[in-house]
Amino acid sequence: VPQYTPWQIEPSSHGNVGLFNAVNSVGTVIKKKVWVGIVDCPTDDFSEELRVDLEMKYQSQYESLPVWISDSEFTEYYDGYCHQVLWPTLHYAVPDAPRTRLDLYDSKTFEYYKLVNLKFAEAIVSNYQDGDIIMVNDYHLMLVPQMVRERIPNATIGFFLHVTFPSSEIFRCLAARQQLLRGMLGADLIAFQTHNHMRHFRQTVHRILSLEALPKGIQLENSFVDVTALPMGIDLSTLDQKRKDPEVREWVTLLEQRYAGVKLIVGRDKLDEVQGVRQKVLAFETLLDRHPEFRSKVVLFQIALSTTSENENIASNPLNTAISRINARFSSLSYTPVVLLHTSELNFNQYLALLTVADAFMVTSLRE
């Protein structure tokens, strides 16, 4: 009899839903797969018995393999190096303050980044079978391809970077620039969202590692790494099918009645400075200022995705101030120009209904 509180597995709000949907959209083309990741909750208090029980359920019911990381390791790795060093650098937001710049150049949290990447690599290697294709995703795991390559020299490894890759002048600011690049070059294929990101990566490898960068990839001493642009889209057929759900149709009817004669603009972004949400709201204010005829005729719905608490706090204060000012200036008894909703305040069916009714979807990301 288990000696712990009963538990259940729930979807994580912090996972890469786009990646999950993209992989699942190919159906039976991928006959067998295993997701390797972490449990999205503190785990230090989990007993060994509970961890074994969890692993069995993850593998048997969710095609998943959990990597166990202590809570302190996760904080230093994720909140520290990933979000305070890598994220801003990859998005050209290199801090100017001397203290933060020193942390950026020589961050002690990189040791935790290496440790977590190693734990992922070891989990992959321990479950590897001949013929497996290993696909490593995003900037959180840039060292994993080379770590796996050292342990399984003949493995087929891909790496996909979901965010931007900056110019070499920015990337070279990182103290661990060479280790990060060599980590990525452990893959057979490195893919980016755009050709610009791909070009920046080739130039950065050439300038920092002095390797030969060719139009189709990087020439190493004994192998060639393909580098390409493979933008990840959305599963249109599945999305369109979900829009036919009765609950979605019901919300579509309600929204059409509530906003009859009003143009709706929808945005859906993380609340950090890179996503340009504040700039979007300020642009909307300018529209209402310069064109009074649009007042009471257009509404901006901004959906806020979850991000790290520190990044969200930095971005939220000026954003909330701007929204409050706009709504104070232009609201009436029946009209609120800007509606800010967190993902916890509407379900997916409501979001699909909002997209169905909307006249425009607005993205103002500064670097993505």
Buried (B, 14 or more C-beta within 10 A) or exposed (E): EEEEEEEEEEEBEEEBEEBEBBBEBEEEEEEEEBBBBBBEEEBEEBEEEBBEBBBEBBBEEEEBBBBBBBEEBBBBBBBBBBBBBBBBBBBBBBBEEEEBEEBBBEBEBBEBBBBBBEBBBBBBBEEBEEEBEBBBBBBBBBBBBBBBBEBBEEBEBBBBBBBBBBBBEBBBBBBBBEBBBBBBBBBBBBBBBBEEBBBBBBBBBBBBBEBEBEEEBBEBEEEEBEBEEEEEEEBEEEEEEBBEBEBBBEBBEEBEEEBEEBEBBBBBBBBBBBBBBBBBBBEBBEBBEEEEEBBBBBBBBBBBBBBBEEBBEBBBEBBBEBBEBBBEEBBEEEBBBBBBBEBEEBEEBBBBBBBBBBEEEBEBBBEB
